[in-house]
Amino acid sequence: MSGRQNISSGSPWENVVGYSRAVRIGNVVEISGTTAVDGEQVIGVNDIYLQTQFILHKVKNTLDQCGADLKDVIRTRMFVTDISQWELVAKAHLEFFKDIKPATTMVEVSRLISPDLLIEIEVSAIIQLDI
């Protein structure tokens, strides 16, 4: 596969902002910043651990849509509103990436688009092609 594949979540924000949930070009997959929103509902209000778990499940589902897997993830970027909760984020991240160990970044930001959102995660993956 060498063409561009845009993956949509169906969110109305994709057309308002002009973005895709994910983009695959060849064996490279980039997943947009992902939050703990399911439809109109924020999952895990006041619980950064549950939000992180929910987001990483969403990421896994998006990777599946792209023909990729968690083992293909080479980088995660985590934006948190309270860095003092980093251990809870790390615990959830470890559950998904214990043996994969992608490069990662975690930074504190002043806020996300909703005060109920405590974390947003971006993911980069390179699909291992059989040679």
N, C-alpha and C positions, 0 to 999 in steps of 0.2 A: 504494500500500500504506500503510494508516494503522494497522493493528493491530500488536500485539507479536509478534515472531518470535524465539523462543529457539533458538539453535543449540547443539547438543550435540556434544562430541568423543567421547562414549562413555566418558569417563574415570569410574571409580567415585567419584572425589573430588567430582564434580559433585553427587551426592546426599548425600555425607557432609558437605560444606561448605554446600551449597545455592546453587550458582551455575551459570551457563551459560558455555560457551566464548565466546559472543557474544550480543548482543541487538540486534535491529533494530527500531526504531519509526519508521515513515514512512521518511524517507531518511537517518536517523541510525543509525550502527552503532558500538557500543562493543565492543571485544574485551578480554576479561579478560587479566590478567597471564599471559604465555606464556613457558614455559621450554623448554629443549632436551631434553625427555623424549619418547621414542618408545616407547609401551607401558611396559615396566618399565626401559628402558635410557636412560641419559643419553648424549646424543650430544656428542662433543667434550670429553670430560673433560680438564681442565687447558688448554683452548683456547677462550678467550673469543671469538675471531674465528669459529671454526666454530660455536660455540653461537649467536652472533648471526645468522649466515647461516641456520642451521637454523630458528631462531625466526621470522625474517622470511619464510621459505618457508611455515611453518605459518600465519602471519598472512595471506599471500597466498591460501592455500587456504581459509582461513576467510572472507576477504572474498568470494571466488568463491561460497561457499555462501550468502552474504548478498545476492548480486546486486550486489556492489561490486567495485572494482578498486583497485590501489595508488594510482592517480591521485586517488582520492576521499579518501585519508588526509589529515587536517588536523593531527593531532598524534600524536607518539610520546612515550612516557615510558619511560625505560630505567633500571633499577635494577641497579647493578653492585656486586660485592663487593670490587673493587679498582680504584679510579678511576685508578690509574697506568696501566691498560691502555686508557684511553679512546680512544687512537688506533686500536687494533684494532677496537673497537666502531664508531668513526666510519667506518673503511674499509668495513666490511660494510654499515652503514646507508647510506652513499653509493652503494653498488652498487645498492640498491633504490630510493633516493629522490633521485638526482642532479638530475633535472629537476623533481621534484615539490616538494621542499623544504618538508615540513610543519614546523609549530612543533614543537620537541622539548625534552625535558628529560633530563638524565643526572645521577643522584645516586648516591653511594656509600651502601650499606646494610651493616650489620654482618654479615648472613648471609641466605641464602634457606633454603627448607625442607629442602634437602639440601646438604651441603658440596661436592658435585660440581657444583652449579649456580652459575655465575658471573654470570649475567645473567637478568633477567626483563623483558619488554617488554609494555606496554599500548598499545593503538592506538584512536584515535577517527577516524571517517570520516563524511563527508556525501556521499551519492550525488548526483551532478549529474543532476537530472531535466531531461528535454527539455521546453521550454516552448512 
